[in-house]
Amino acid sequence: MLSHHHKVFLLRFDLHQQGNPLNNKRISVFIRQLFGRIETGYKVKRIGYLWVREQEQSDNPHYHFAILLDGSKVQHPHYLLEMVKEVWEFMDGTAWIPRNCYYRIKRDDFNAVQLVVLRVSYFAKGRGKDSGGATRKNYGTSRIAFA
């Protein structure tokens, strides 16, 4: 995203759901609906994202999610968080927002980039990722090419 935009806005949140679906169709529907709202509301051309499915002690899996947007168009997460909650709660889920849920990153700010990498590195932990079996993916990402 930083190869496309001088500033990038990253929002991190979790999505909890009822039940243990056999696939990730719910997350696909969530992405489609949320991104339609984001594109309309913020007038952005590209949306970067990363999600991981995790299930450790709970009967139901949850998702860790990060969205990356043009930082010139998004400065604060308020309306974006409202969209996330509306879409996921309409799908009978619960969105959990961690403390310090967003970052504003400038292309030439190495320290800010390092903080974000450290923050989302939690997504890569191995524990809790293999509960879906061979039929479910445990992660998904956008496919944004370098500019």
N, C-alpha and C positions, 0 to 999 in steps of 0.2 A: 504494500500500500504506500510505503514511503517513496517508492520510485514513481508513483503517480501523483502524490500530494506532498506539499511541503510540510503540512501538519496532518496528523492522524489522531482521531479520537477513538479510544478503545473502551468498551463497556463490558464488564464481566458480571455474570449472574448464574444462578443455578435454577433448574427446572425440575420440580418433583411431580410425580404422577401417581395416580391410583392404578393398581393392577400391574401386571407384568406382561406386556404385549410381546408377541413372538417376533416382532420386527420393529423397525424404526419409522414406520409410516407417520406416526404422530409428530415426530420431529420434522419430517419432510413437510407436512401440512403447516406446522408452526412456522417454519422458515418461509414458505411461500406466502402465507398470510401476513406475517410480520414485515417481510421485505417489501411487499406491495405497499404497505402503509408507510414505511420508511422512504421509499422512492417517491411517493406522492407528497409526503409531509416535508421532507428535507430537500427534495429535488437533487438527489445524488444519482450518479451514474453507476457507481460500483460499490458493492458491499462485501467486505471481507468477513469471514467468520471461521470459527473453530468450535467444534463441540466434541465432547467425549461422554460416552455412556459408562456409568459406574454403578455397581451394586456390590456392597460388602455385607453389612449386617441386616439391612432392611429386606423385606420381601419384595419390594418394588425398586426397580432401577431409577436413577435420576441422571440428569445431564448437567455437566459443567459447560458453560457457553461463553464465548467472547465474540463481540461484533466490532469490526473496525470500519470507520467511516471517514470521509473527508473532514478534517479538523477545521477547515475554514467555514464549514456549514453547520457544524455541531460543536457547541462550546460547553454545554451542560447536559446531564443525562435525564433531567426531569421528564420531558415529554416522551423521550425514548423509553424510559422505564414504565411510563403509563401504558405505552403501546405493548410492551412485553407482557405486562401483567394482564392487560385486557385480553390479548390473544390467547395466552396460556390458560388463564382462568376460565375463559369461554370453553376451552377444551378439557375442563375439569381437572386442571393441575394447579399447582401452587408455585409461584416464582419466589425465590429467596435472593435477596440482594445483600451481598457482603459489604462490610465497611470498606471505604475507599474503593468503590466499585468502578471508577473510571480514571483514565489517564489521557492527557493531552501530550502528544509526542511531536517534537520537531525533528525534521530530517537530520539535522546536524548535531543533535543533542544525544551523544553516546550514552550518557548516564541514564537518561529517561528511557532509552531503548533497552538498556540492561535491566532496569526496574521492571519493565513490562515483560521481558523474557523470563525473569525470575518469577513474576506473578503467575504467568500462564504455564510455567514449567510443571506446576502441580498437576496439570492435566495429563502429563506423561507418566505419572507414577503407575507402576504395574499392578499394584494391589486393587482388586475389585473390577478389573477390566475383562476377565475371561468368563464371566457368568452367562453370557448370551449364547454360547455355543457357536457352531459353525454357520448358523443361518442369519446371524445378526452382526452388523458392523459395530465396532466399539467407538468409532470416531468418524468425523466428517469435516472437510475443510472446503473453503472456496478455492477456485482455481484461477487466481488473478496472475496474469503473466507480468513480468517486469516490463516497465515502460522503456 
